[in-house]
Amino acid sequence: MASIGPTIQWQHSYVAGDKTFCVCLADSEDVIRTHASLSGIPVGRITEIPQIIDPLTADN
């Protein structure tokens, strides 16, 4: 959203059962909560993901 600037970037989301998990790059939890509030999206929990394991990084 332009109103909160470039401090958040949505990557993708997962839908599992009755839950949605959004993956974002953001400067802080406050930025995520502001974005969600402005979008009308409820936020239950925010979890930092410090490392990604995928086929390119699995051997590291």
RASUL-V504596 format. One record per residue. OMEGA is omega in radians with two decimals (999 if undefined). Layout:
BEGIN
OMEGA ; OMEGA
END
This chain:
BEGIN
-3.10 ; -3.06 ; 3.08 ; 3.02 ; -3.03 ; -3.08 ; 3.07 ; 3.11 ; 3.11 ; 3.12 ; 3.11 ; 3.13 ; 3.04 ; 3.03 ; -3.13 ; -3.10 ; -3.13 ; -3.13 ; 3.05 ; 3.11 ; -3.13 ; 3.10 ; -3.09 ; 2.90 ; -3.09 ; 3.13 ; -3.10 ; 3.04 ; 3.13 ; 3.12 ; 3.11 ; -3.14 ; 3.10 ; 3.12 ; -3.14 ; 3.14 ; 3.13 ; -3.13 ; -3.09 ; -3.12 ; 3.11 ; 3.10 ; 3.11 ; -3.08 ; 3.07 ; -3.13 ; 3.08 ; 3.08 ; -3.06 ; -3.09 ; 3.10 ; 3.04 ; 3.10 ; -3.11 ; 3.13 ; -3.07 ; -3.01 ; -3.11 ; -3.11 ; 999
END
